[in-house]
Amino acid sequence: MLAYAIRRIILMVPLLFAIATITFFLMHTVQGGPFDSDKPLSEATKINLDKRYGLDKSLPEQYISYIGNLLKADLGISFSNDRPVRDIIGDRFPISLQLGIFTFLFAIIFGLILGIFSSLNQNGLGDYVGVFVATSGAALPSFVLAPILAIIFAVRLHWFNVIGWELWDYKTMVLPVVSFGFLNMAFVARISRASMLDVLRQDYIRTARAKGVKEFTVIMRHAVKNAIIPVLTISGPIFANLVVGSFIIERAFSIPGLGRTFVESVLNRDYGVIMGVTIFYGTIIVGMNLIVDLLYGIADPRIRY
Amino acid sequence: MASTPIAQPFDFASEQIHTKQRGLWSQAFQRLVRNRLAVVAGILLIGITVVAILGTSWSVVQRHDPNQQLYVTASNEDNTNAGPTSDHWLGTDNLGRDMWARMAQGTLFSLKVGFGAEFIVVCIGLAMGMTAALGGRLTDGIITWVTDLTYAFPDLLFIILVRQAIFGRAWPIIGSGDPQIPGLPAILLVTILAISFVSWVTICRLVRGQMLSIKNQDYVTAARCVGASEFRVVRVHMLPNTLSTVIVAITFGIPTRIFAEAALAFIGLGVPPPNASLGSLISDGQALLQSNNLLVIWPAIMVAALMLCFTFLGDGLRDALDPRTRK
């Protein structure tokens, strides 16, 4: 197990190196430079700026110095406001992370409740309601749900705010979390319903019932505990996706998170921020995949490395 | 009831009719047709596509120019942000443009991206997946590493980067996607290429896995034993057995591409105005949420309808094509 973990961590290095390399060269092929604007800069200013940010050097030289800095955990500086990229990430990422965590909890908890509830009422009214929500959820991506919920609950009913994000202020948190998490909640509900239906047909459930175990205990201790494994498997990618994929919802609700920063940096060709955020997000995804694989081995004793 | 003779010669001829052999595809088609939800979804999809095509090319269905800004009506009344009328079926937007025509334009663009990108995705994915499964260890290792690498990128962010990298330069054949240089096909191609360049890995993995599992099945070994050439084994046995998985993946892939385009458009990297896609319509409507929420409701309904139709069709196809789930 430990040897496997170490081998996987070592394998992460070339992957992240490749991400950095691809992003670096892709970014430099984008038409125009970071200092192009409607008002052309004077020649002298441009030369000075290029010198300041090392853009006067050749591309391979820039690449080598960037990778060198990266090894020292230095992500460089933003070209548009001179701040270290590390500080920008430190500033903006907590907001994206909060949004991601709350959305993740929403998706998993409500998805599980819905899925388990449906499976226990199979083919009953409750099941139809559950399946309907789970199916309609697949058709409602965040950018569709966000404006619709905003119309109903913010513009008409004035229950929540349309913009912003304030930790523990439900007025700003509910709409982004629900519209961002609904698709994943529906997914979790479908998976947990299917796996519950599968588990409930197993012999050990019948045995437990035959022993006279209380129905509640049968469901909670025997059925749910086993049915939750597939949900665990998908929860890793879902979490990574929610943390790094929030730029749409951040734009929809004007939340100053890292996703919005990334989009702005692409539009401004802010090389430093583009690189920093891509590498940062890549590390999160690769790291999450590793954690899921390791956790999977712990949760399911049948898996050996 | 008349008594029937007990001993009757067995009628082989009539028995033959009952056991008439049916191919995999005709069986699958019949199973699909029996799935009412999938059929309704399929018909609805065809209907939406036809209306979107006619609504952008035939003036009888289009009714208004989607880009014509008509601030006041003939009788000098305000024509902006109007609700649905007999003239403007879906109302007008903040610039007095007809929403019906704009919706047709946007839907067609999104469908083009969905089908176009998925087509390229399948071409690259099939080719790479087959190469990985049938090539040597080294080829397989390289392709697997490339797919792992692509998976490590946040996919929408990668699409944004690729889109920006290929946008705005004069490519041979496809031209430039720059708004300064007119022509919708260029931006359409840029969007399609950016999305498919990032998205082929899923199909590639699927095809590789499926082919590897088929490669050592008994019937493939049997075919090899009777002297079938490698080409014949691939064409007759491996490809058809991979295809059903791919077809299901396509049905779920198309809405994912439409989603990707809409996400690009939503953050302002989609079609340049005045052209519309479903994503840009939602994005524009979002800004005017307080004054006219119909602008966002129409494209939202359309996106949801498309996603739902493809989901139902995909579910139906999966049940129809996979004999193991047959009830």
Boltz contact constraints between the chains, C-beta under 6 A:
constraints:
  - contact:
      token1: [A, 15]
      token2: [B, 152]
      max_distance: 6.0
  - contact:
      token1: [A, 18]
      token2: [B, 149]
      max_distance: 6.0
  - contact:
      token1: [A, 26]
      token2: [B, 161]
      max_distance: 6.0
  - contact:
      token1: [A, 26]
      token2: [B, 165]
      max_distance: 6.0
  - contact:
      token1: [A, 29]
      token2: [B, 165]
      max_distance: 6.0
  - contact:
      token1: [A, 30]
      token2: [B, 164]
      max_distance: 6.0
  - contact:
      token1: [A, 30]
      token2: [B, 165]
      max_distance: 6.0
  - contact:
      token1: [A, 31]
      token2: [B, 168]
      max_distance: 6.0
  - contact:
      token1: [A, 31]
      token2: [B, 169]
      max_distance: 6.0
  - contact:
      token1: [A, 138]
      token2: [B, 311]
      max_distance: 6.0
  - contact:
      token1: [A, 139]
      token2: [B, 304]
      max_distance: 6.0
  - contact:
      token1: [A, 139]
      token2: [B, 307]
      max_distance: 6.0
  - contact:
      token1: [A, 139]
      token2: [B, 308]
      max_distance: 6.0
  - contact:
      token1: [A, 140]
      token2: [B, 304]
      max_distance: 6.0
  - contact:
      token1: [A, 141]
      token2: [B, 259]
      max_distance: 6.0
  - contact:
      token1: [A, 143]
      token2: [B, 266]
      max_distance: 6.0
  - contact:
      token1: [A, 143]
      token2: [B, 282]
      max_distance: 6.0
  - contact:
      token1: [A, 144]
      token2: [B, 300]
      max_distance: 6.0
  - contact:
      token1: [A, 144]
      token2: [B, 303]
      max_distance: 6.0
  - contact:
      token1: [A, 144]
      token2: [B, 304]
      max_distance: 6.0
  - contact:
      token1: [A, 147]
      token2: [B, 286]
      max_distance: 6.0
  - contact:
      token1: [A, 147]
      token2: [B, 296]
      max_distance: 6.0
  - contact:
      token1: [A, 148]
      token2: [B, 300]
      max_distance: 6.0
  - contact:
      token1: [A, 150]
      token2: [B, 289]
      max_distance: 6.0
  - contact:
      token1: [A, 151]
      token2: [B, 293]
      max_distance: 6.0
  - contact:
      token1: [A, 155]
      token2: [B, 290]
      max_distance: 6.0
  - contact:
      token1: [A, 244]
      token2: [B, 154]
      max_distance: 6.0
  - contact:
      token1: [A, 248]
      token2: [B, 263]
      max_distance: 6.0
  - contact:
      token1: [A, 248]
      token2: [B, 266]
      max_distance: 6.0
  - contact:
      token1: [A, 251]
      token2: [B, 267]
      max_distance: 6.0
  - contact:
      token1: [A, 263]
      token2: [B, 267]
      max_distance: 6.0
  - contact:
      token1: [A, 266]
      token2: [B, 160]
      max_distance: 6.0
  - contact:
      token1: [A, 266]
      token2: [B, 164]
      max_distance: 6.0
  - contact:
      token1: [A, 281]
      token2: [B, 154]
      max_distance: 6.0
  - contact:
      token1: [A, 282]
      token2: [B, 152]
      max_distance: 6.0
  - contact:
      token1: [A, 285]
      token2: [B, 152]
      max_distance: 6.0
  - contact:
      token1: [A, 286]
      token2: [B, 152]
      max_distance: 6.0
